[in-house]
Amino acid sequence: MNSTPETAEIISNLISLRYLTRDTLAVFLAFAGTSEQEGREPEVDCTSPRDKGHITNLKKAGLVTTYVCPGDEWRVLWMGFTDKGKAVARVHGIRVWGDEAPLPCDPAP
C-alpha cells in the first residue's frame, strides 16, 4: 500500500478518535461552550480523576492543549483549542475564543 500525506492524515484522525467517547465529547463541548460564552480560553478545574481522564483523552485526540501562564503564582490551568478542536467545535455550532473561521451555518459571502 502506498502511503500519501492524505492517507497518513486519515489514519492519524482515526487513531485519535478512539479517545473520544460520548462523555469525553460532552466534556469538550462544555469547555468549548464556556469559551464561546466568556470570550476567552476556559479555565480547567478538574476535581475528579474522571474529569482528569477526559482532559487527557482530549489532549490525546489532539483537540486541546493545557497550559499555565508564566509567572502565575496561583498556577491556574487553562485550556487552548487546537485547529482540530476548533473545527470539531464549529461542526457543533460553537465558535471558541480565537476562532475566526465561519460556522457551517453562516451564509457564504
N, C-alpha and C positions, 0 to 999 in steps of 0.2 A: 504494500500500500504506500503510495506516495503521500508524503506529508506536506501540506501547504500551510502558510500562515493562517488562512481561514480555518482549516481543519484543526490546527493547534488551538485556535481561539474557541472553537465549538467544544472541543474536548475539555479545555480548561473551564468553560462555563458549566458544562455538565458535571464535572467533578465538584465545583464549588456549590452547585445546587443541592448536593447531598446534605449540606449543613443547614438547609432551610426547611425546617419543619413548619407546620401551621402555626405553632406557638411562637417560634422564633420570628416568623414573618410578622406576626401580630405585634411583637415587641419592636421590631424595626419600624413598622408603620406608626406605632405610638411615638417613638422618638422623632420620626420624620414629621408627624403632625405637630409635635411640640416645636420643632424647628421652624415650621411654616408660621405657626401662631405667634411665636415670640420673636421672630425675625433675627434669630441667632442660632449658633450651633448649640445643641442641647447639653445640659449638664448630665453626667451619668451618675445616678445614685443607686447603685446595686446593693441591696440589703440582704439578699439571699444567695446561696450557692446556685440556685436555679437561674436567677437573673444573670449572674456572672457567666453561667454556661451559655445563655442566649447571646450575650455580648461577644463571647469568644467565638461562637458559631457565626455571628455576623461578620466578624473580622476574618475568619477562615473563608467565608464565602466571598470576601473581597468587597463587601458593601460599605463598611465603615472602618475608621481608624479611631483610636483614642489617644489623648494627649493631656499633659499638664502644662500650663503656661509657665515659662521660665520665671523664676523669682516669686511664684505664688506660694506664700507662706502657708496657705490653707490646703495646698495640694489638691485642688478641685480637678476632677477628671471630666474632660469634655469629649464629645463625640463629633468627629468630622465625617462627612459623606464622600465616598469616592465617586468617580464618574459613573461607575456601575450602580452604586447605591442611589445616586441622583436619578438615573434612568429608571430604576425599579420604583422609586417614589413617584416619578412622573406618570408611569403606567397606572398607578393607583390614584392619580389625580391630585398628588401632593407636590408642591414646589418647595423644596428645602431651601434654607438660607444659603445664598451664594449661587443658586442655580438659575441662570438666566435663560435656559432653553425653554421653548414653549411647551405647554402641556399638550397631550394628544388631542384634547377637545378645543384648543384655541383655534380660531379661524386662521386660515393661511393668508399671508399678506398679499 
